[in-house]
Amino acid sequence: MKLENPTAIQWNFSQRAQKLQSSAIREILKVTMRPDIISFAGGLPSPATFPIAEMQAAFDKVLSQQGKIALQYGPTDGYGPLREWVANRLSTADAKIDANQVIMVSGSQQGLDLLAKVLIDEGSKVMVETPSYLGALQAFSMYEPEYVSIPGDEGGLIPEQVAELGQGARLLYALPNFQNPTGRTLSLERREALVEICARMGIPLIEDDPYGALSYRAEPLPKMLNMNPNGVIYMGSFSKVLTPGIRLGYVVAPRPLIEKMEQAKQATDLHTAQLTQMVVYETVKDGFLDKHIPTIRKLYSDQCDAMLAALQAYFPSQATWTKPEGGMFIWVTLPKHIDSAKLLAQAIEHHVAFVPGGPFYANTPETNTLRLSFVTVPPAKIREGVEILGKLIATML
């Protein structure tokens, strides 16, 4: 039956829904789908690093040998053997991690959302770096916190500012390794100070570490999780070391928090896909990542060097930029009067894209900043795109 004159529905969205905004990066990525665009915008890993053959073999093995388990519902906290693998990989001689402290999530973005659900109320003080990861700001903002922006410098966030500004905060969110968006790394001394200050103040410290394995020249610095497993919430992901398409991440935290996250996850998606968890476990269980990650590091290091050389060659002297030791991003600061959003509009006309820096700030944006990602662009195209940007910036000085 078809109604002849149905009344148009007036959608009464919740107050939360009315405040939602699209991700600035996702909107830019719509433009970058054009094949003529040189895109420094997306924080996407290079498809050249995807272990397609190994994962295809893992899919075949899991489905042929354990298909009835892989295609069934699974436990909310995740596939047991994979949780054990994560716990063992993160354990040190001084800090043993138990599988009961691990929950598998549908990409680390879900981990951020679940943490926000169980830790943040309207008006809660939430400390974030300046600037900070846009995806975390989106996840937290759904629950209407009061952001406390922690100042930083070339060495990352400044721990003493946490002690000064963080009284009564619900949490501190930090990315210590090759931070998104700046590419900066938190020193060992600052990590130790940060852990000590948060423990003394009773503030949960979220250590988001999707890029930690992507160090170019040395092994990553010690994890803050291992300095205080009872006060640090660690987030990891398989997106940057295997593939983002599987949407698989994990959170490691004290058991009371994991239990609350399980309850929140049951209301969200019941559990992360059993099939992909089992496939990832089959792929990594015998040491594959130890052979695979060095190839990713080499590729990204070469492309980072290509972009740094191009910036030196083509950007005006009034611009400055970070020199990351790993990861996927370079952060550029332009003279104060240049609005990077206006620069982007001109750049797209010249077939180049990047992400303006403003959306990465929780409070007062610095609109003369921008983020460049280099890992999906060949060196020749990096040089071409940076040269175009340099010329456009020069016209705005």
C-alpha positions in Angstrom: 0.0 0.0 0.0 1.2 3.5 -0.9 -0.1 6.5 1.1 -1.5 9.2 -1.2 -0.7 12.4 0.6 1.8 11.5 3.4 2.6 14.2 5.9 6.2 15.4 5.6 8.1 14.3 8.7 9.7 17.0 10.8 12.8 15.4 12.1 13.3 16.4 15.8 17.0 15.7 16.2 18.5 15.5 19.7 20.5 18.4 21.0 23.6 16.2 20.7 22.8 15.5 17.0 22.2 19.2 16.3 25.7 20.0 17.5 27.4 17.4 15.3 29.7 18.6 12.6 31.5 16.8 9.8 35.2 16.2 10.1 37.2 18.8 8.3 39.5 16.1 7.0 36.7 13.9 5.7 35.3 16.8 3.8 38.7 17.6 2.2 39.1 13.9 1.3 36.0 14.1 -0.9 38.0 16.5 -3.0 41.2 14.4 -2.9 39.4 11.5 -4.6 40.0 13.3 -7.8 42.9 11.7 -9.7 44.4 15.1 -10.6 44.9 16.1 -7.0 48.2 15.8 -5.2 46.9 15.1 -1.7 48.9 15.7 1.5 45.6 15.7 3.3 44.6 12.3 4.5 46.3 10.5 7.4 46.0 7.3 5.3 48.7 4.6 5.4 50.3 3.8 2.1 48.5 0.9 0.2 52.0 -0.2 -0.8 52.4 -1.5 2.8 49.3 -3.6 2.9 50.2 -7.3 3.3 47.6 -8.6 0.9 49.0 -12.0 0.2 49.6 -12.8 3.9 46.1 -11.6 4.9 44.5 -13.5 2.0 46.2 -16.7 3.3 45.0 -16.0 6.8 41.4 -15.5 5.7 41.6 -18.8 3.8 43.0 -20.7 6.7 40.7 -19.2 9.3 37.6 -19.8 7.2 38.6 -23.3 6.1 39.7 -24.5 9.6 37.6 -22.4 12.0 34.8 -21.0 9.8 32.0 -21.8 12.2 33.7 -20.0 15.0 34.9 -17.0 12.9 31.4 -16.4 11.4 29.6 -16.6 14.8 29.0 -13.9 17.5 32.0 -13.5 19.8 32.7 -12.1 23.3 32.4 -8.4 23.8 36.0 -8.0 25.0 37.4 -9.7 22.0 39.0 -12.9 20.7 41.0 -14.5 23.5 44.2 -15.5 21.7 44.5 -12.0 20.1 44.0 -10.3 23.5 46.7 -12.6 24.9 49.0 -11.6 22.0 48.5 -7.9 22.7 49.1 -8.3 26.4 52.3 -10.3 25.8 53.6 -7.8 23.2 53.0 -4.9 25.6 54.4 -6.5 28.7 57.9 -5.8 30.0 60.0 -7.3 32.8 58.8 -4.6 35.2 55.2 -4.3 34.0 53.2 -7.5 33.2 50.0 -6.8 31.2 47.2 -9.3 31.6 44.8 -10.2 28.8 41.9 -9.2 31.1 43.2 -5.6 30.8 42.7 -5.7 27.0 39.5 -5.0 25.1 39.4 -5.2 21.3 37.6 -2.3 19.5 36.3 -1.6 16.0 39.2 0.7 15.2 40.8 3.0 17.8 38.2 5.6 17.0 35.6 3.4 18.8 38.0 3.2 21.7 38.0 6.9 22.0 34.2 7.0 21.9 33.9 4.3 24.5 36.3 6.0 26.8 34.4 9.3 26.4 31.1 7.5 27.2 32.4 6.1 30.5 34.6 9.0 31.6 33.1 12.3 30.5 30.0 14.1 31.7 28.8 17.4 30.4 31.1 20.1 31.7 33.9 17.6 32.7 37.4 19.1 32.4 39.3 17.2 29.7 43.0 18.0 29.1 44.3 17.8 25.5 47.5 18.8 23.8 47.7 22.0 21.7 47.1 21.0 18.9 45.6 17.6 19.3 44.2 14.7 17.2 41.0 15.8 15.5 39.3 12.4 15.8 39.7 12.5 19.6 38.2 16.0 19.8 35.3 14.8 17.7 34.7 11.8 20.0 35.0 13.7 23.2 33.0 16.7 22.0 29.9 14.5 21.7 29.8 14.5 25.5 30.3 18.3 25.9 33.4 18.5 28.1 35.2 21.7 29.1 38.5 21.4 27.2 41.7 22.5 28.9 44.4 23.1 26.3 47.8 22.1 27.5 50.6 24.2 25.9 53.5 22.5 24.2 56.7 23.2 22.3 59.0 21.3 19.9 59.2 18.6 22.6 55.5 18.1 22.8 53.2 18.9 25.7 54.7 20.5 28.8 54.1 18.3 31.9 54.4 21.2 34.3 51.4 22.8 32.6 49.3 19.7 33.5 50.1 20.3 37.2 49.2 23.9 36.9 46.0 23.6 34.8 44.7 20.1 35.4 43.1 20.2 38.9 39.8 18.3 38.8 40.3 17.1 35.2 38.6 13.8 34.3 41.5 12.7 32.0 44.5 13.8 30.0 44.7 12.7 26.3 48.2 12.5 24.7 49.9 11.1 21.7 53.6 10.7 22.7 55.0 9.2 19.5 55.1 11.2 16.2 51.9 13.0 17.2 49.0 13.6 14.9 49.1 16.4 13.7 52.5 17.8 14.5 54.8 14.7 14.2 56.4 15.6 17.5 57.8 13.1 20.0 57.5 13.4 23.8 61.0 12.9 25.4 61.7 10.2 28.0 62.1 12.9 30.7 58.7 14.4 29.9 57.0 11.0 29.8 58.3 10.2 33.2 57.2 13.6 34.5 53.8 13.3 33.0 53.1 9.8 34.5 54.3 11.0 37.9 52.1 14.2 37.8 49.0 12.4 36.6 49.4 9.7 39.3 49.9 12.3 42.0 46.8 14.2 40.9 44.7 11.0 40.4 44.1 11.8 36.7 43.8 9.0 34.1 46.3 9.4 31.3 45.3 8.2 27.9 48.3 7.2 25.8 47.2 7.0 22.2 49.9 5.2 20.2 48.9 4.4 16.7 52.3 5.5 15.2 54.7 4.2 17.9 56.0 1.3 15.7 56.8 3.7 12.8 60.1 5.1 14.1 62.5 5.8 11.3 65.9 5.8 13.0 65.6 4.1 16.4 63.4 2.0 18.6 60.4 3.9 20.1 60.8 5.4 23.6 59.4 3.4 26.5 55.6 3.4 26.8 54.0 5.3 29.6 51.7 2.3 30.1 54.7 0.4 31.4 55.6 3.2 33.8 52.2 3.0 35.6 49.8 0.2 34.3 47.3 1.2 37.1 47.0 4.8 35.9 47.7 4.8 32.2 45.1 3.9 29.5 46.9 2.6 26.4 45.4 2.7 22.9 46.8 0.7 20.0 45.8 -0.1 16.4 46.5 -2.5 13.6 45.5 0.2 11.0 49.0 1.6 10.5 51.0 -1.7 10.7 48.6 -3.9 8.8 45.6 -2.2 7.1 42.9 0.3 8.3 40.2 -1.6 6.3 39.9 -4.3 9.0 38.9 -1.6 11.6 40.7 -3.2 14.5 42.2 -1.6 17.6 42.6 -2.2 21.3 42.5 -0.5 24.6 44.6 -1.6 27.6 43.4 -0.3 31.0 42.8 -1.3 34.6 40.1 -3.9 34.9 37.4 -1.7 36.4 37.6 0.6 33.4 37.6 -2.3 31.0 34.4 -3.7 32.5 32.6 -0.3 32.0 33.9 -0.2 28.4 32.5 -3.7 27.8 29.1 -2.6 29.0 29.2 0.5 26.8 30.4 -1.6 23.8 27.5 -4.1 24.3 25.1 -1.2 23.7 27.1 -0.1 20.6 28.0 -3.2 18.5 27.9 -6.2 20.9 31.5 -7.1 19.8 34.2 -6.4 17.2 34.0 -8.6 14.2 35.2 -12.1 15.2 36.4 -12.9 11.7 38.8 -10.0 11.4 40.1 -10.6 14.9 40.9 -14.2 14.1 42.5 -13.3 10.7 44.7 -10.7 12.3 45.8 -13.1 15.0 46.6 -15.7 12.3 48.6 -13.1 10.5 50.7 -11.7 13.4 51.0 -14.7 15.8 54.3 -16.0 14.5 56.2 -12.8 14.3 55.1 -11.3 11.0 55.1 -7.7 12.2 58.7 -7.9 13.2 59.5 -8.5 9.6 56.9 -6.3 8.1 57.2 -3.1 10.1 60.8 -2.3 9.0 59.6 -2.1 5.4 57.0 0.4 6.3 59.6 2.5 8.3 61.9 2.6 5.3 59.2 3.7 2.9 57.9 6.4 5.2 61.4 7.6 6.1 62.3 8.1 2.5 59.1 10.0 1.7 59.5 12.1 4.8 63.1 13.0 3.7 61.7 13.9 0.3 59.1 16.3 1.8 61.6 17.9 4.2 64.0 18.5 1.3 61.2 20.0 -0.8 60.1 22.3 2.0 63.7 23.5 2.4 63.9 24.1 -1.3 60.5 25.7 -2.0 59.0 27.2 1.1 59.7 30.8 2.0 62.0 31.5 5.0 59.1 32.9 7.0 57.6 29.4 7.3 58.8 26.8 9.9 58.0 23.1 10.1 58.6 20.1 12.3 61.1 17.4 11.5 59.5 14.1 12.7 61.5 11.1 13.6 58.7 8.7 12.6 55.0 8.6 11.8 53.2 10.2 8.9 53.0 14.0 9.5 54.8 17.3 9.2 53.3 20.5 10.8 53.9 23.8 9.2 53.6 27.2 10.8 53.2 30.2 8.5 53.3 34.0 9.3 50.4 35.0 11.6 48.4 36.8 8.9 48.1 33.8 6.6 44.9 31.8 6.9 45.6 28.2 5.9 41.9 27.7 5.0 42.2 30.4 2.4 45.5 28.9 1.2 43.7 25.5 0.8 41.1 27.0 -1.4 43.8 28.4 -3.7 45.8 25.1 -3.5 42.9 23.0 -4.6 42.5 25.2 -7.7 46.2 24.2 -8.4 45.4 20.5 -7.7 47.1 20.3 -4.3 45.4 19.5 -1.0 46.4 19.6 2.7 44.6 20.0 6.1 44.3 23.4 7.6 45.5 23.5 11.2 42.6 25.3 12.9 40.3 22.2 13.5 43.1 20.5 15.5 42.7 23.1 18.4 40.2 22.4 21.1 39.9 26.0 22.1 41.6 28.9 20.3 42.6 27.9 16.8 45.9 29.0 15.2 44.8 29.4 11.7 48.3 30.0 10.3 49.1 26.3 10.6 48.6 23.3 8.4 49.3 19.5 8.4 51.0 17.7 5.6 50.9 13.9 5.2 53.6 12.4 2.9 53.2 8.6 3.1 50.8 8.1 0.1 52.6 10.5 -2.3 55.6 9.4 -4.4 58.7 11.6 -4.0 58.4 13.3 -7.4 54.8 14.3 -6.7 55.8 15.4 -3.2 58.3 17.8 -4.8 55.8 19.0 -7.3 53.1 19.6 -4.8 55.3 21.4 -2.2 56.7 23.7 -5.0 53.1 24.7 -5.8 52.3 25.4 -2.2 55.5 27.4 -1.7 54.7 29.6 -4.6 51.1 30.2 -3.3 52.4 31.1 0.2 54.9 33.5 -1.3 52.1 35.4 -2.9 50.4 35.8 0.5 53.4 37.2 2.4 
